[in-house]
Amino acid sequence: MTLGGSRFIRCSQCRTLNAPDATFCSRCGAVLRSNRPWRRRRVTAAGTALGLVLLLLLAAVSFSFYKVVSSTISTTENVNPYAGQSGTTATIIGMTSEPTSGQSTSSSSPTSTLPAVLVRPASVFASSSLKATSTNSYGPTNLVDGDLATAWEEGAPGPGVGEWVEFRFSGQLTLSRIEIANGYQKDDERYRGNGRVKRLALEYSTGTTQLVDLIDSKDFQTIIPTRQPVEWMRLVIVATFPGEIWEDTALSEVRIYARAE
């Protein structure tokens, strides 16, 4: 209903006429609904794009603020967990031939006096390997082929810190000793030209980790492993002796001995 050009609003509850600008009914107090049509805002592509840009900008600013605050209040440093730690130094045994089962490697070697047998792992695999050429391969199985002229070379960029090779056994074994030929021992040029392992982390299936320092030598080196029965063993490169020509770090041979049952 209109009067003098103004449109009155009728209450839907008590049917009383109210002023055009009234919000509540003057008689019953009910909320009045205006008869004015609602106008829906138009959404444009430009408006949508602007909204997304502003949202991304807000996210970037929030992330930058978080990084600044976290670096300010942080009390720890992101460092290599092995940095600054010294391991047990491997023992040079100077072996030039394969010992028979149960033989001592040398009079000065700290190996067990219990009989030991050479174990061939059921499988050997690595985190990376250098790509093979037409004449040479660098896979992890070279470590157990009995040939010092072949080697495993990691294939990651840089000196290979953090790269690993893993030996899995057919069942649980109690290890007696581990003998390692460091570097690529095909010849002196390759030995010095490639990186050699300076420090290893030996990780076992039991959860035990053993840190070992190797010597920069072409002799076999002995490591006394954990005495717990294990199903697999992993050698992780922690530090290296840098190569004079190439960055790749190499190992030529790994001999694993278990206690004879």
N, C-alpha and C positions, 0 to 999 in steps of 0.2 A: 504494500500500500504506500502511496506517495502523497505528500502534502506540501505545497509550496516548493515543488521541485526536489524535495528530500525524500529518500526511500526509507520508510520505517521497517524495523525488523520485528517479526512476530515470534514470540517465544513458542518453541515447540512443545513445551510442557503445559503452560496455562493459557496460551493463545493471546497473551497480552502484547500490545504494540509497544515497542521501545524505540528510543532515539537511534538514528543511523549509526552513531559512533559508540553505542553502548556495548559493553562486554558481557554484563550480567543482566538478567531480567530484573526490572524494577519491582516486580511483584513477588516472584517466587525465588529469585536468585540463581536460576539455572544459567548455565553458560549458553550464550547466544552464538549461533553459527551465521556468519555473514553470507549473503547471497552473491557476493562478489566472486567472480571466477578466479581461480588460481592460475598464475602464469608460470609455466615451466621454462626454466632456463635452457637454452640451447647449448649442447655440448659440441664444440668444434674440434677438428683435428689439431689445429694450432694450440688450442687450450690444453688438450691432452698431452701434446709433446712438451709444452712448457711445464706441465705438472710433473712429468717424468724426469725432466732435466733438474728441476728443483729437488725432487726426491733423491736422485743420485748425488747431487751436490751435498745435500744434507748428510747422506750416508758417508761420503768421503770425508767430510769435516768431522763427523763423529768418530770414524776410525782413526784419523790422524790425532785427534784429541786423546783417544784411548791409548795409542802407542806412546805418546808423550808422557801421559800420566803413569802408565805401567813401567816405563823405563826409569822414571824418576823415583818411584817408590820401591822398585825391585831391589832385593838384597842379595840375589844370586846371579851368577854369570853363566852364560851358555858356553860351556867348554867341553872338550873331549873328555869323557869320563876316565880315560887312561892317562891324560896329560899329567906330566910331572911324576908319574908313578914308575918305580923301578921293578922289574920282574926278576925272577930267579934266572941266573945266567946259565945257558946251556953248557954242556961239557964237551970239549973236543975229544973225539976218540980216534981220529986219524985212520978210520977203516978204509981199506982198499979192496976188500973182498967180503962177500956175504958170510957171516958166521953161521956155523951149524947150530941147530936147535939145542939150547941149553948151555952154549959156550959163553964165557965172559968176553966182553968186547975188548977190554984192556985192563991192565992191573990198576990203573988210576980211575977207571970209570965207575961212577956211583950207581951201577946197576944192581938189580936184585940178584942174589945168589940162587934163587929158585929157578928151576928150568923154565924156559920161555920158548914159545913157538912163533914164527913169523906168520902174521895174519894177512890174508888178502881180503879187503873189504868187499861186501856184496855190491856196493855201488859207490861211486865217487862223482860228485857234481860241485859246481862252483857258482858264485854270484855273477861272474863274468869271465870271459876268456878272450884273448887276442885273436883276431880273425886269422884263420889258417892261410898259408901261402901255397904255391904249387909244390914246394919242397918241404915245408915244415908245418906241423900242427902244434897248437899250444893248449890243448884241452886238459882238464884235470886228471884224466886217466894216465897221462904221462908220468904222474907222480908215483905210480905203482907198477911201472913196466920194467923196472930193474935196469934202466938205461939212463946214465947221467948225461947223455947227449940230447935228451929230450927234456922238456920242461913245461910246467904250467905257467903261463903269463896272464895276469889279470888284464881285462880289456877296458877298464873304466878310464875316463880322462884323468890325467894327473898321475901321481905315484901309486895310486891304488889303496890308500888308507881306507879301511872299512870293508874292503873286498875279502872274500872268504872262500875256502874250499872245505867240503864236508865229506866225511867218510862214514858210511853206514855199514853195520855188521849184520850178519845173518841171525844173530842172537845176542844175548848179553855176554860180555867179556870182561874179565878183570885184566886190565892192561898192565904190562910189566915195564916197558920203556918205548919211547918213540925216537927214531933217528931221522934227522933231516939234513938233506944236502941243499944248502942255500944257493940262491942265484941260478943263472942259466949257465951250466957248466960244460956246454958243448966245446967251448974254447975260451981262452983268456979274453979275447976281444968282446965276446958276448957276455962273459961274466962281469967285466968292468963296465961294459956299455949299457947294460940293463940295471935297473934297481935291484937291490937285495933286501931281504927282510931284516930289520933291526930289532923289532919287537913284535911278538905274537900274543894274542889272547886265545888260549885253548878253552873252548866251551864244550861241556859234556852234556849228555842227555839227562844227567842227574840234576842239572842246574848249577853245577860247580863251574867256576871260571878261574883259570890259572894264567897268570901273566908271566911270559918268558922272554928274556933278552937273548937274541942270537948273536953269534960272532961273525964278522965279515971275513969268512974263510971258506975255502972249497972243501975242507974236511967235513965228514959227517959229524953231526952234533947230537948229543943225547939229551933227552928230556925225560924226567921221571914223572909220569902222569898220576892222576888221581887213583886211589886204590879201590874206589867204588865200582861195582859192575856197571857197565855202560852199554848202550845200544848204538850210539853214534858219537862222533867227535868232530868238532869244527875248528879250523885254524883261521883266525881273523887277523889281518894285517893291521897293526896299530901304528908302527913307525917303520921307516925305510932308510937304507943307505942309498943315496941318489945315484942313478946311472950316469956315466960320462957322456953317453950319446942319446939313449932313449929313456923315456919316463917310465915305461912298463916295468913292474916288479915281478920277479920270477922265483920259483922254487923248482929244483930239478927232481928231487926224489924224497919220498916219505916212507919209512919202514916202521910198521906198527907191530909190536910184539905183545903177546898175551901170556899170562901164566899158564903153564901146562897143567892140565887137570889129571 
